[in-house]
C-alpha cells in the first residue's frame, strides 16, 4: 500500500505475512546535505536529541523504558540525505510504535540539559574522528567530489561549529526539514493496512495539516555536471600511506548501480592478480556510495609509505590495462550475480532494512520498493552492458586521488595521460 496525503505526507506499507515482528520508520529528507557551513553537524546533533526524551517522557531513560514496556526497539539513523528513526516491534504493537514516533517528532524535549549532553558527546566524537585516518580521507574525498555541495558536509561537524550548538538550533533545523512533503512513514510487517493508515492520519497528517501552506519540499543535491578530476593530500607521519582513488558513477535511481555492486568482487580479484608480483605490503578495498543524483566508486588503498608513489603508478596502470581494457567474462559475472542476489534477498528479509530501503526508495524515486522489481532489473543485465559500464565509469579525466601520509610527489597529469 502507498498513500500520498493531501498535504504531501507519504505512507508506504509493505506486507510481510510470515514475519512476527514489524518495523515502522519515520523518514525525514534532509540530513547533512541540508546544512549551511555554520550548521555543520547539526543533523547529527538533532538526531541525538530526538532520542533524549519527550514532554511525556523527559529523559532518554524514561523514553526507552516506555518503549521497552511496549516491546519497541528504537534506533536513530543520520545520513547525507535523511534523518530517520526506526521502531521495531511485534506486529500487534504497530499502533503504539507509530504513536511513539509521533511523540518523538512533535514533542521532543529540547531542554538545555539534553542539548549539553548531546553537544559534549558529539564534541568527543569530533575529537576522536580528527585522529581517524578513514574519517580524514573521506572528508578529503567528499570535499573534492562534491565541492561546494551539501554532500561534502562532514556528518559530525567541526569542533567550532558543534561548540556553538544549542537546543534551539536543533529545534529550528527540525522545523525546517520536518514537513509533510519531506516526510515518509514506512511500515513493513504482517499488519493491518487500514489500522496503519488511520493511525498515521491521526498522529502525523492531522498534526501537520493546519500549516500545509508553509511546508516545502527540500531539493536534493543536483548532479555534479562537467566534473574534472584532481589530486589533493594531507601530510601526516604514518607507517602506511592511505590513498583513495575515486570515480563518479551512478545515482541511487539508476539501475546500473547493480552492475557496479555485482562486479566489485571481480574487479578486486583482477586487481589482486595484476598486482600479485609486487614485493611490498599493500591492501585494497572497494566502496560505493549512491545518492539521489550522484554516486561514486572508491578504491581504498593502504601501502607502506616508502612505496606509495610507486604503488600509485602501478595501481593506475592496473586499473587501465587489467580492468578497463580487460573484458569480464559471462561465467564469472553470473557467479557473482547469483551470490549478490542471495545476499540481497537475505538483507531485505530483515524488516528494519526493508522499512529503511522502502522509505528511501519512495523518497528518491517516488516508487514503492519491490524485491521482485529489483530482481527483474538484475536479471536483465547482460555481459555486454557490464563491460560497457565498466569502460564508462573508469574515465581517467574524472579520476580523483586523495592521500594521507608522508609527503609524496604525484604527477597527476602523467597518471591521467595513460588514457591518451
C-alpha positions in Angstrom: 0.0 0.0 0.0 1.1 3.5 -0.7 -0.7 6.7 0.0 0.1 10.4 -0.5 -2.0 12.6 1.8 -3.3 15.9 0.6 -0.5 17.9 2.3 2.2 15.8 0.7 2.9 13.4 3.6 3.6 9.9 2.2 2.9 6.5 3.7 4.2 3.2 2.3 3.3 -0.2 3.8 4.7 -3.5 2.6 3.3 -6.8 3.7 5.5 -9.5 5.3 2.9 -12.1 6.2 5.5 -14.6 7.5 7.0 -12.1 10.0 6.2 -12.0 13.7 7.7 -8.5 14.0 7.2 -5.3 12.1 9.2 -2.1 11.7 7.9 1.5 11.4 10.3 4.1 10.1 9.9 7.9 10.3 12.0 9.2 7.4 12.7 12.9 7.1 14.5 14.1 4.0 17.3 16.5 4.9 20.5 15.2 6.7 23.9 16.8 6.2 23.1 17.9 2.6 20.7 20.5 4.1 23.2 22.1 6.4 24.8 25.5 6.0 28.5 25.9 6.7 27.9 27.3 10.1 25.5 24.4 10.9 28.0 21.7 10.1 27.0 18.7 12.2 23.5 20.0 13.2 21.8 16.9 11.7 23.9 14.6 14.0 23.2 16.9 16.9 19.4 16.8 16.2 19.5 13.0 15.8 21.0 12.6 19.2 18.5 14.9 20.9 15.5 13.2 19.3 16.0 10.1 21.4 16.8 12.0 24.6 13.2 12.4 25.8 9.8 14.0 25.1 7.3 16.1 27.1 5.7 12.9 28.4 9.0 11.1 28.9 11.5 13.9 29.6 14.7 11.7 29.8 16.3 9.2 27.5 15.9 6.6 30.2 12.2 7.3 30.6 11.7 7.2 26.8 13.4 3.9 26.3 11.7 2.4 29.3 8.4 3.3 27.9 9.5 1.8 24.5 10.6 -1.4 26.3 7.2 -1.7 28.0 5.6 -1.9 24.6 8.4 -4.1 23.1 9.7 -1.4 20.9 13.3 -1.1 19.9 14.2 2.5 18.8 17.2 3.3 16.6 18.1 6.7 15.1 19.9 7.0 11.7 21.5 10.1 10.3 22.9 10.2 6.7 23.8 12.6 4.0 20.2 12.8 2.7 17.9 11.9 5.6 17.3 11.6 9.3 15.2 8.6 10.3 14.1 6.7 13.4 13.1 3.1 13.2 10.8 1.4 15.7 11.0 -2.4 15.7 8.1 -4.2 17.5 5.7 -7.1 17.5 3.0 -6.8 14.8 0.3 -6.2 17.4 2.2 -3.2 18.7 2.4 -1.3 15.4 -0.1 1.3 16.6 1.9 2.0 19.7 5.1 2.3 17.5 3.5 4.9 15.2 2.2 6.9 18.2 5.7 6.8 19.9 7.4 8.1 16.7 4.8 10.9 16.5 5.5 11.8 20.1 9.2 12.0 19.3 8.7 14.0 16.2 6.3 16.6 17.7 7.2 16.6 21.4 10.9 16.2 21.6 12.3 17.6 24.8 14.7 20.4 23.7 15.9 21.1 27.1 19.2 22.8 27.9 20.3 19.7 29.8 19.7 17.4 26.8 21.4 19.8 24.5 24.5 19.9 26.7 24.7 16.1 26.9 24.3 15.8 23.1 26.9 18.5 22.4 29.5 17.0 24.8 29.0 13.6 23.2 29.4 15.0 19.7 32.5 17.1 20.6 34.2 13.9 21.9 33.3 12.1 18.7 34.7 15.0 16.6 37.9 14.9 18.6 38.3 11.1 18.1 37.5 11.3 14.4 40.1 14.0 13.8 42.7 11.3 14.5 41.0 8.7 12.5 42.6 8.3 9.0 39.5 6.9 7.4 37.5 10.0 8.5 40.2 12.4 7.3 40.3 10.6 3.9 36.5 10.6 3.5 36.5 14.3 4.3 39.2 15.0 1.7 37.4 12.9 -0.9 33.9 14.3 -0.4 35.2 17.9 -0.5 36.7 17.1 -3.9 34.0 15.0 -5.5 31.1 17.2 -4.2 32.8 20.6 -3.9 30.5 23.3 -2.6 27.5 21.0 -2.3 25.8 19.6 0.8 27.2 16.1 0.1 30.7 17.4 1.1 29.4 18.2 4.6 31.0 16.0 7.3 28.4 14.1 9.4 29.7 15.1 12.8 30.7 18.7 12.0 33.7 20.5 13.4 34.8 21.5 16.9 34.0 25.1 16.1 30.5 24.5 14.7 29.4 22.0 17.4 30.7 24.1 20.2 28.2 26.8 19.2 25.2 24.4 19.1 22.2 25.0 21.4 18.9 23.1 21.6 17.1 25.9 19.8 19.4 25.4 16.8 18.3 21.8 16.6 14.7 22.7 17.1 14.9 25.3 14.2 16.6 22.8 12.0 13.9 20.2 12.7 11.2 22.7 11.8 12.9 23.4 8.5 13.2 19.7 7.4 10.2 18.1 9.2 7.5 19.0 6.8 4.8 16.8 5.1 6.4 16.9 1.7 9.8 15.8 3.2 8.3 13.1 5.4 7.6 9.4 4.8 6.2 6.8 7.1 7.4 3.3 6.1 5.9 0.2 7.6 6.9 -3.4 6.9 5.4 -6.5 8.6 2.2 -8.5 9.0 0.0 -5.6 9.9 -3.5 -4.2 9.1 -3.1 -1.5 6.4 -6.4 0.2 7.5 -5.1 0.4 11.1 -1.8 1.8 9.9 -3.3 4.4 7.6 -5.7 5.6 10.3 -3.0 5.8 12.9 -0.7 7.7 10.6 -3.5 10.1 9.8 -4.3 10.9 13.4 -0.7 11.1 14.6 1.0 12.8 11.6 -1.3 14.1 9.0 -3.8 15.8 11.4 -0.9 17.4 13.3 0.7 18.8 10.2 -2.2 19.7 8.1 -3.0 23.1 9.5 0.3 24.5 8.4 0.4 22.9 5.0 0.9 26.2 3.0 4.3 26.9 4.6 5.7 23.4 4.1 8.0 23.0 1.2 9.9 20.0 -0.2 13.7 20.2 0.1 15.8 19.7 -3.0 18.5 17.1 -3.2 21.9 18.0 -4.4 21.8 18.1 -8.2 24.0 16.0 -10.4 27.6 17.4 -10.4 28.0 18.1 -14.2 31.2 18.5 -16.2 33.3 17.1 -13.3 37.0 17.2 -13.7 39.3 15.1 -11.6 42.1 16.3 -9.4 44.5 15.3 -6.6 44.9 16.5 -3.1 46.7 15.2 0.1 47.4 15.8 3.7 50.8 15.1 5.2 50.9 13.0 8.3 53.6 10.6 9.5 52.1 7.2 9.2 53.8 3.8 8.6 51.2 3.1 5.9 50.1 5.8 3.5 46.3 5.9 2.8 45.2 6.6 -0.8 41.8 6.8 -2.3 41.2 6.7 -6.0 37.6 7.5 -6.9 35.4 7.9 -10.0 31.9 9.4 -10.2 29.3 6.7 -11.0 25.5 6.3 -10.9 22.9 7.6 -8.6 20.5 5.6 -6.3 17.9 5.9 -9.0 19.9 4.3 -11.8 19.5 0.6 -12.3 23.2 0.4 -13.5 24.2 0.7 -9.9 23.6 -3.1 -9.6 26.2 -3.7 -12.2 28.8 -2.0 -10.1 27.7 -3.9 -7.0 27.8 -7.2 -8.7 31.2 -6.8 -10.3 33.0 -5.3 -7.3 34.4 -8.7 -6.3 35.5 -9.4 -9.8 37.3 -6.1 -10.1 39.1 -6.7 -6.8 40.1 -10.2 -7.8 41.5 -8.9 -11.1 43.4 -6.2 -9.3 45.0 -8.7 -6.9 46.1 -10.9 -9.8 47.5 -7.9 -11.7 49.5 -6.7 -8.6 50.4 -10.0 -7.1 54.1 -9.8 -8.1 54.8 -6.7 -6.0 57.1 -7.3 -3.1 55.9 -4.7 -0.6 52.8 -4.6 1.6 49.6 -3.1 0.4 45.8 -3.6 0.8 42.8 -2.7 -1.3 39.1 -2.4 -0.7 36.3 -1.1 -2.9 33.5 1.1 -1.6 30.5 2.6 -3.3 28.1 5.4 -2.4 24.8 6.2 -4.1 22.9 9.5 -3.5 19.7 10.9 -5.1 21.6 12.3 -8.1 25.2 11.4 -7.6 27.4 8.4 -6.7 31.0 7.2 -6.6 33.2 4.1 -6.6 36.3 4.3 -4.5 39.4 2.2 -4.3 40.7 2.4 -0.7 44.4 1.6 -0.6 46.9 1.2 2.2 50.6 0.8 1.3 54.0 1.1 3.1 54.9 4.8 2.8 58.2 4.1 1.1 56.4 2.6 -1.9 53.4 5.0 -2.0 54.4 6.8 -5.2 55.4 3.6 -7.0 52.2 1.8 -5.9 50.0 4.6 -7.1 51.5 4.3 -10.6 51.2 0.5 -10.5 47.6 0.7 -9.4 46.6 3.2 -12.0 48.2 1.0 -14.7 46.3 -2.0 -13.4 43.1 -0.1 -13.5 43.6 0.9 -17.1 45.2 -2.2 -18.6 43.7 -5.0 -16.5 40.3 -3.6 -15.5 39.1 -1.1 -18.1 40.7 -2.8 -21.1 40.0 -6.3 -20.0 36.7 -8.0 -20.6 34.7 -9.5 -17.8 33.6 -13.0 -18.8 30.0 -14.1 -18.7 30.6 -17.1 -16.4 32.4 -15.1 -13.7 29.7 -12.4 -13.9 26.8 -14.9 -13.5 28.5 -16.5 -10.4 28.8 -13.1 -8.7 25.3 -12.2 -9.7 23.9 -15.3 -8.1 25.8 -14.6 -4.8 24.7 -10.9 -4.9 21.0 -11.9 -5.3 21.3 -14.3 -2.4 22.8 -11.6 -0.2 20.3 -9.0 -1.5 17.3 -11.2 -0.5 18.8 -12.1 2.8 19.4 -8.4 3.7 16.0 -7.2 2.9 14.3 -10.1 4.5 15.1 -8.1 7.7 12.1 -5.9 8.4 14.2 -3.0 9.6 16.4 -3.0 6.5 13.3 -3.4 4.4 11.5 -0.5 6.0 14.5 1.8 5.7 15.0 1.0 2.0 11.3 1.3 1.3 11.4 4.9 2.8 14.5 5.8 0.9 13.2 4.4 -2.4 9.9 6.2 -2.1 11.7 9.4 -1.2 14.2 9.3 -4.1 12.3 7.6 -6.9 8.6 8.2 -5.9 8.1 4.4 -6.4 7.4 1.6 -3.9 10.4 -0.7 -3.2 9.7 -4.1 -4.7 12.1 -7.0 -4.3 10.7 -8.7 -7.4 11.1 -5.5 -9.4 14.7 -5.1 -8.3 15.4 -8.7 -9.1 14.0 -8.2 -12.6 16.4 -5.3 -13.1 19.3 -7.6 -12.2 18.0 -10.4 -14.4 18.0 -8.1 -17.4 21.7 -7.2 -17.0 23.8 -8.8 -19.7 27.6 -9.1 -20.1 27.7 -6.5 -22.9 26.1 -3.9 -20.6 28.6 -4.9 -17.8 31.7 -4.2 -19.9 30.3 -1.0 -21.4 29.5 0.3 -17.9 33.0 -0.5 -16.7 34.6 1.4 -19.5 32.4 4.4 -18.9 32.9 4.8 -15.2 36.7 4.4 -15.4 37.0 7.8 -17.0 40.5 8.9 -16.0 39.8 12.5 -16.8 37.4 12.3 -13.8 39.7 10.4 -11.5 40.1 11.8 -8.0 43.1 11.0 -5.9 43.5 11.9 -2.2 46.1 10.7 0.2 47.1 10.9 3.8 50.7 10.1 4.9 54.3 11.1 4.2 54.6 13.8 1.6 54.7 12.2 -1.9 55.1 13.7 -5.3 52.2 12.9 -7.6 52.3 13.8 -11.3 48.6 13.8 -11.8 48.7 14.8 -15.4 51.0 11.9 -16.2 48.7 9.5 -14.4 45.7 10.7 -16.3 47.6 10.7 -19.6 47.6 6.9 -19.6 44.3 7.0 -21.4 45.5 9.1 -24.3 
